[in-house]
Amino acid sequence: MADQAAIDRLVDNLHWLGHDSFRLDGPAGPIYFDPYQLTGGPTASLILISHDHFDHYTVEDVAKVAGDDTVIVTEAQTAGKLSGDVRVLTPGQFLEAAGVQILAVPAYNTDKEFHPKDNGWLGFVVTVDGVKVYHAGDTDFIPEMAGLEVDVALLPVSGTYVMTAEQAVEAALAIGPRLAIPMHYGAIVGDSGDAEKFAAALAGKVATRILPQEA
């Protein structure tokens, strides 16, 4: 596991862009997770897209931050709609791109049908400067989470299409990251109350941080 100073440096460079969308300014260039409703931004070295739903990417959002050398990593359905250096992963596969180690992990629903396990949709564990960051994608609390070893966990908390704040607390306790950050609220479904409920329930158990939304 990374030391606290490295985690702090990484989180200082982690920008929540709303919903499940983040930009991580890494040493090899910006990494975008699930670009959605972007107003622009620096050109990406790497774009990671968890699955083929409109609120996790659009072709137009990708175009706003993709350059000639941008690597896009996603699953097969999404890959078929994009152009450029697009690489396909299935859960359990690993690759290194743009100087970043990327492990694809499962993301699926257990008690609803919006994100079937058979679709092979993704979460990601990326290693940047020795810090492992887990972007869970759209998922419920699933058994595979207990086997993850990560420093920072970005977890959906809104319910309806993903796990609720209470279920996300269970997920955070099972994963045991050094820091848990709530996501998947404030657009489509969920609000800041879900994030606050998540953080309050983990007080004294797992460190949390609610990131401000940036443009």
C-alpha positions as YAML, in Angstrom:
chain: A
units: angstrom
residues:
- id: 1
  name: MET
  ca: [0.00, 0.00, 0.00]
- id: 2
  name: ALA
  ca: [1.14, 3.54, -0.70]
- id: 3
  name: ASP
  ca: [2.21, 5.89, 2.07]
- id: 4
  name: GLN
  ca: [-0.08, 8.69, 3.17]
- id: 5
  name: ALA
  ca: [2.00, 11.43, 1.57]
- id: 6
  name: ALA
  ca: [1.70, 9.77, -1.85]
- id: 7
  name: ILE
  ca: [-2.06, 9.36, -1.40]
- id: 8
  name: ASP
  ca: [-2.42, 13.00, -0.40]
- id: 9
  name: ARG
  ca: [-0.48, 14.13, -3.47]
- id: 10
  name: LEU
  ca: [-2.65, 12.02, -5.74]
- id: 11
  name: VAL
  ca: [-5.92, 13.27, -4.24]
- id: 12
  name: ASP
  ca: [-4.71, 16.85, -4.64]
- id: 13
  name: ASN
  ca: [-4.58, 16.08, -8.37]
- id: 14
  name: LEU
  ca: [-7.94, 14.28, -8.51]
- id: 15
  name: HIS
  ca: [-10.82, 16.38, -9.84]
- id: 16
  name: TRP
  ca: [-14.47, 15.32, -9.61]
- id: 17
  name: LEU
  ca: [-16.24, 16.51, -12.75]
- id: 18
  name: GLY
  ca: [-19.71, 15.34, -11.65]
- id: 19
  name: HIS
  ca: [-21.53, 12.01, -11.56]
- id: 20
  name: ASP
  ca: [-18.92, 9.25, -12.17]
- id: 21
  name: SER
  ca: [-16.54, 11.52, -14.07]
- id: 22
  name: PHE
  ca: [-13.06, 12.35, -12.77]
- id: 23
  name: ARG
  ca: [-9.81, 13.74, -14.09]
- id: 24
  name: LEU
  ca: [-6.57, 12.62, -12.46]
- id: 25
  name: ASP
  ca: [-3.58, 14.74, -13.38]
- id: 26
  name: GLY
  ca: [-0.83, 12.13, -13.39]
- id: 27
  name: PRO
  ca: [2.86, 12.35, -14.25]
- id: 28
  name: ALA
  ca: [2.27, 11.05, -17.78]
- id: 29
  name: GLY
  ca: [-0.68, 13.38, -18.40]
- id: 30
  name: PRO
  ca: [-4.37, 13.66, -17.54]
- id: 31
  name: ILE
  ca: [-6.41, 10.49, -17.01]
- id: 32
  name: TYR
  ca: [-10.18, 10.79, -17.45]
- id: 33
  name: PHE
  ca: [-12.68, 8.36, -15.98]
- id: 34
  name: ASP
  ca: [-16.15, 8.18, -17.60]
- id: 35
  name: PRO
  ca: [-16.11, 11.59, -19.34]
- id: 36
  name: TYR
  ca: [-19.64, 13.00, -19.23]
- id: 37
  name: GLN
  ca: [-20.94, 16.54, -19.71]
- id: 38
  name: LEU
  ca: [-17.45, 17.93, -20.03]
- id: 39
  name: THR
  ca: [-16.99, 21.61, -20.73]
- id: 40
  name: GLY
  ca: [-13.47, 20.99, -22.04]
- id: 41
  name: GLY
  ca: [-10.20, 20.31, -20.28]
- id: 42
  name: PRO
  ca: [-6.58, 19.40, -20.92]
- id: 43
  name: THR
  ca: [-5.90, 16.74, -23.53]
- id: 44
  name: ALA
  ca: [-6.00, 13.24, -22.08]
- id: 45
  name: SER
  ca: [-3.16, 10.81, -22.07]
- id: 46
  name: LEU
  ca: [-5.66, 8.12, -21.09]
- id: 47
  name: ILE
  ca: [-9.47, 7.82, -21.06]
- id: 48
  name: LEU
  ca: [-11.12, 4.99, -19.14]
- id: 49
  name: ILE
  ca: [-14.79, 4.25, -19.86]
- id: 50
  name: SER
  ca: [-16.60, 1.75, -17.66]
- id: 51
  name: HIS
  ca: [-19.57, 0.89, -19.86]
- id: 52
  name: ASP
  ca: [-21.91, 1.84, -22.67]
- id: 53
  name: HIS
  ca: [-24.43, 4.13, -20.96]
- id: 54
  name: PHE
  ca: [-24.92, 7.74, -22.03]
- id: 55
  name: ASP
  ca: [-24.12, 9.13, -18.58]
- id: 56
  name: HIS
  ca: [-20.62, 7.64, -18.62]
- id: 57
  name: TYR
  ca: [-19.42, 8.93, -21.94]
- id: 58
  name: THR
  ca: [-20.58, 10.38, -25.21]
- id: 59
  name: VAL
  ca: [-18.61, 10.50, -28.43]
- id: 60
  name: GLU
  ca: [-18.78, 14.29, -28.15]
- id: 61
  name: ASP
  ca: [-17.38, 14.30, -24.61]
- id: 62
  name: VAL
  ca: [-14.52, 12.02, -25.60]
- id: 63
  name: ALA
  ca: [-13.71, 14.28, -28.56]
- id: 64
  name: LYS
  ca: [-13.40, 17.30, -26.24]
- id: 65
  name: VAL
  ca: [-10.37, 15.83, -24.47]
- id: 66
  name: ALA
  ca: [-8.93, 13.22, -26.86]
- id: 67
  name: GLY
  ca: [-5.80, 13.95, -28.86]
- id: 68
  name: ASP
  ca: [-3.77, 12.07, -31.44]
- id: 69
  name: ASP
  ca: [-1.86, 10.17, -28.74]
- id: 70
  name: THR
  ca: [-4.74, 9.52, -26.32]
- id: 71
  name: VAL
  ca: [-5.31, 5.88, -25.36]
- id: 72
  name: ILE
  ca: [-8.92, 4.88, -24.67]
- id: 73
  name: VAL
  ca: [-9.55, 1.76, -22.57]
- id: 74
  name: THR
  ca: [-13.05, 0.35, -22.32]
- id: 75
  name: GLU
  ca: [-15.28, -2.68, -22.91]
- id: 76
  name: ALA
  ca: [-16.36, -4.06, -26.28]
- id: 77
  name: GLN
  ca: [-19.74, -2.32, -26.68]
- id: 78
  name: THR
  ca: [-18.30, 1.11, -26.08]
- id: 79
  name: ALA
  ca: [-15.19, 0.43, -28.13]
- id: 80
  name: GLY
  ca: [-17.29, -0.18, -31.23]
- id: 81
  name: LYS
  ca: [-18.56, 3.41, -31.10]
- id: 82
  name: LEU
  ca: [-15.21, 5.13, -30.74]
- id: 83
  name: SER
  ca: [-12.20, 5.71, -32.96]
- id: 84
  name: GLY
  ca: [-8.51, 6.23, -32.31]
- id: 85
  name: ASP
  ca: [-6.27, 4.10, -30.11]
- id: 86
  name: VAL
  ca: [-9.07, 2.13, -28.44]
- id: 87
  name: ARG
  ca: [-8.19, -0.93, -26.37]
- id: 88
  name: VAL
  ca: [-10.71, -3.46, -25.07]
- id: 89
  name: LEU
  ca: [-10.56, -5.17, -21.70]
- id: 90
  name: THR
  ca: [-12.75, -7.69, -19.96]
- id: 91
  name: PRO
  ca: [-12.91, -8.13, -16.16]
- id: 92
  name: GLY
  ca: [-9.67, -9.62, -14.86]
- id: 93
  name: GLN
  ca: [-7.50, -8.39, -17.72]
- id: 94
  name: PHE
  ca: [-4.53, -6.08, -17.29]
- id: 95
  name: LEU
  ca: [-2.61, -3.72, -19.50]
- id: 96
  name: GLU
  ca: [-0.19, -0.85, -19.26]
- id: 97
  name: ALA
  ca: [-0.91, 2.26, -21.29]
- id: 98
  name: ALA
  ca: [0.27, 5.86, -21.13]
- id: 99
  name: GLY
  ca: [2.59, 4.88, -18.30]
- id: 100
  name: VAL
  ca: [-0.28, 3.63, -16.15]
- id: 101
  name: GLN
  ca: [-0.98, 0.10, -14.95]
- id: 102
  name: ILE
  ca: [-4.66, -0.70, -15.51]
- id: 103
  name: LEU
  ca: [-6.57, -3.68, -14.10]
- id: 104
  name: ALA
  ca: [-10.15, -4.17, -15.30]
- id: 105
  name: VAL
  ca: [-12.46, -5.50, -12.58]
- id: 106
  name: PRO
  ca: [-16.13, -6.52, -12.59]
- id: 107
  name: ALA
  ca: [-18.96, -4.01, -12.15]
- id: 108
  name: TYR
  ca: [-22.54, -5.25, -12.11]
- id: 109
  name: ASN
  ca: [-25.88, -5.24, -10.34]
- id: 110
  name: THR
  ca: [-26.99, -7.98, -7.98]
- id: 111
  name: ASP
  ca: [-30.61, -6.98, -7.30]
- id: 112
  name: LYS
  ca: [-31.54, -4.99, -10.42]
- id: 113
  name: GLU
  ca: [-31.11, -5.36, -14.16]
- id: 114
  name: PHE
  ca: [-29.46, -2.14, -15.31]
- id: 115
  name: HIS
  ca: [-25.91, -3.53, -15.37]
- id: 116
  name: PRO
  ca: [-25.97, -7.31, -15.93]
- id: 117
  name: LYS
  ca: [-22.87, -9.27, -15.00]
- id: 118
  name: ASP
  ca: [-22.90, -11.00, -18.40]
- id: 119
  name: ASN
  ca: [-22.26, -7.67, -20.14]
- id: 120
  name: GLY
  ca: [-18.69, -7.70, -18.90]
- id: 121
  name: TRP
  ca: [-18.79, -4.03, -17.93]
- id: 122
  name: LEU
  ca: [-15.95, -2.61, -15.95]
- id: 123
  name: GLY
  ca: [-14.49, -0.95, -12.94]
- id: 124
  name: PHE
  ca: [-10.82, -0.04, -13.00]
- id: 125
  name: VAL
  ca: [-7.87, -0.22, -10.64]
- id: 126
  name: VAL
  ca: [-5.13, 2.10, -11.89]
- id: 127
  name: THR
  ca: [-1.70, 2.51, -10.34]
- id: 128
  name: VAL
  ca: [-0.29, 6.03, -10.55]
- id: 129
  name: ASP
  ca: [2.95, 6.94, -8.73]
- id: 130
  name: GLY
  ca: [2.57, 3.79, -6.65]
- id: 131
  name: VAL
  ca: [-0.98, 4.66, -5.53]
- id: 132
  name: LYS
  ca: [-3.78, 2.26, -6.48]
- id: 133
  name: VAL
  ca: [-7.06, 3.98, -7.34]
- id: 134
  name: TYR
  ca: [-10.28, 2.00, -7.77]
- id: 135
  name: HIS
  ca: [-13.02, 3.51, -9.90]
- id: 136
  name: ALA
  ca: [-15.91, 1.15, -9.27]
- id: 137
  name: GLY
  ca: [-18.03, 2.03, -12.31]
- id: 138
  name: ASP
  ca: [-21.76, 1.35, -12.01]
- id: 139
  name: THR
  ca: [-22.07, -1.50, -9.57]
- id: 140
  name: ASP
  ca: [-23.65, -2.90, -6.47]
- id: 141
  name: PHE
  ca: [-21.66, -4.27, -3.55]
- id: 142
  name: ILE
  ca: [-20.27, -7.41, -5.19]
- id: 143
  name: PRO
  ca: [-18.16, -10.26, -3.77]
- id: 144
  name: GLU
  ca: [-15.16, -9.38, -5.95]
- id: 145
  name: MET
  ca: [-14.66, -6.15, -4.02]
- id: 146
  name: ALA
  ca: [-13.39, -8.00, -0.98]
- id: 147
  name: GLY
  ca: [-10.32, -9.16, -2.90]
- id: 148
  name: LEU
  ca: [-9.20, -5.70, -3.96]
- id: 149
  name: GLU
  ca: [-6.12, -4.06, -2.50]
- id: 150
  name: VAL
  ca: [-6.42, -0.36, -3.20]
- id: 151
  name: ASP
  ca: [-5.46, 2.91, -1.58]
- id: 152
  name: VAL
  ca: [-8.29, 5.12, -2.86]
- id: 153
  name: ALA
  ca: [-11.79, 3.85, -3.70]
- id: 154
  name: LEU
  ca: [-14.27, 5.87, -5.76]
- id: 155
  name: LEU
  ca: [-17.66, 4.34, -4.94]
- id: 156
  name: PRO
  ca: [-21.19, 5.05, -6.23]
- id: 157
  name: VAL
  ca: [-23.65, 5.96, -3.48]
- id: 158
  name: SER
  ca: [-26.95, 7.06, -5.04]
- id: 159
  name: GLY
  ca: [-28.98, 3.86, -5.23]
- id: 160
  name: THR
  ca: [-31.54, 3.22, -8.02]
- id: 161
  name: TYR
  ca: [-29.01, 2.11, -10.68]
- id: 162
  name: VAL
  ca: [-26.13, 1.37, -8.30]
- id: 163
  name: MET
  ca: [-25.64, 0.60, -4.63]
- id: 164
  name: THR
  ca: [-27.14, 2.86, -2.00]
- id: 165
  name: ALA
  ca: [-25.06, 4.87, 0.45]
- id: 166
  name: GLU
  ca: [-25.62, 2.15, 3.06]
- id: 167
  name: GLN
  ca: [-24.48, -0.57, 0.67]
- id: 168
  name: ALA
  ca: [-21.49, 1.55, -0.35]
- id: 169
  name: VAL
  ca: [-20.51, 1.70, 3.31]
- id: 170
  name: GLU
  ca: [-20.49, -2.11, 3.37]
- id: 171
  name: ALA
  ca: [-18.37, -2.09, 0.23]
- id: 172
  name: ALA
  ca: [-15.87, 0.34, 1.72]
- id: 173
  name: LEU
  ca: [-15.56, -1.77, 4.86]
- id: 174
  name: ALA
  ca: [-14.98, -4.90, 2.76]
- id: 175
  name: ILE
  ca: [-12.36, -3.21, 0.57]
- id: 176
  name: GLY
  ca: [-10.59, -1.34, 3.36]
- id: 177
  name: PRO
  ca: [-9.04, 1.49, 1.32]
- id: 178
  name: ARG
  ca: [-6.98, 4.22, 2.93]
- id: 179
  name: LEU
  ca: [-9.51, 6.71, 1.55]
- id: 180
  name: ALA
  ca: [-13.05, 6.37, 0.15]
- id: 181
  name: ILE
  ca: [-14.61, 9.01, -2.09]
- id: 182
  name: PRO
  ca: [-18.32, 8.96, -3.01]
- id: 183
  name: MET
  ca: [-19.51, 9.41, -6.60]
- id: 184
  name: HIS
  ca: [-22.58, 8.82, -8.80]
- id: 185
  name: TYR
  ca: [-24.75, 11.57, -7.39]
- id: 186
  name: GLY
  ca: [-25.75, 15.09, -8.34]
- id: 187
  name: ALA
  ca: [-26.77, 14.14, -11.90]
- id: 188
  name: ILE
  ca: [-29.41, 11.67, -13.08]
- id: 189
  name: VAL
  ca: [-29.99, 10.38, -9.54]
- id: 190
  name: GLY
  ca: [-28.80, 11.05, -6.00]
- id: 191
  name: ASP
  ca: [-27.64, 14.19, -4.26]
- id: 192
  name: SER
  ca: [-25.09, 15.46, -1.78]
- id: 193
  name: GLY
  ca: [-27.10, 13.94, 1.06]
- id: 194
  name: ASP
  ca: [-26.10, 10.48, -0.18]
- id: 195
  name: ALA
  ca: [-22.43, 11.44, -0.06]
- id: 196
  name: GLU
  ca: [-22.79, 12.92, 3.41]
- id: 197
  name: LYS
  ca: [-24.62, 9.84, 4.69]
- id: 198
  name: PHE
  ca: [-21.82, 7.64, 3.31]
- id: 199
  name: ALA
  ca: [-19.10, 9.72, 4.95]
- id: 200
  name: ALA
  ca: [-20.89, 9.92, 8.29]
- id: 201
  name: ALA
  ca: [-21.41, 6.15, 8.51]
- id: 202
  name: LEU
  ca: [-17.71, 5.51, 7.86]
- id: 203
  name: ALA
  ca: [-16.44, 8.01, 10.43]
- id: 204
  name: GLY
  ca: [-13.79, 6.35, 12.58]
- id: 205
  name: LYS
  ca: [-13.71, 3.30, 10.30]
- id: 206
  name: VAL
  ca: [-12.53, 4.38, 6.86]
- id: 207
  name: ALA
  ca: [-11.29, 7.86, 5.99]
- id: 208
  name: THR
  ca: [-13.52, 9.63, 3.49]
- id: 209
  name: ARG
  ca: [-13.42, 12.80, 1.45]
- id: 210
  name: ILE
  ca: [-16.24, 14.46, -0.46]
- id: 211
  name: LEU
  ca: [-14.70, 16.24, -3.42]
- id: 212
  name: PRO
  ca: [-16.16, 19.51, -4.69]
- id: 213
  name: GLN
  ca: [-17.50, 19.33, -8.22]
- id: 214
  name: GLU
  ca: [-15.33, 21.11, -10.74]
- id: 215
  name: ALA
  ca: [-16.19, 22.31, -14.23]
...
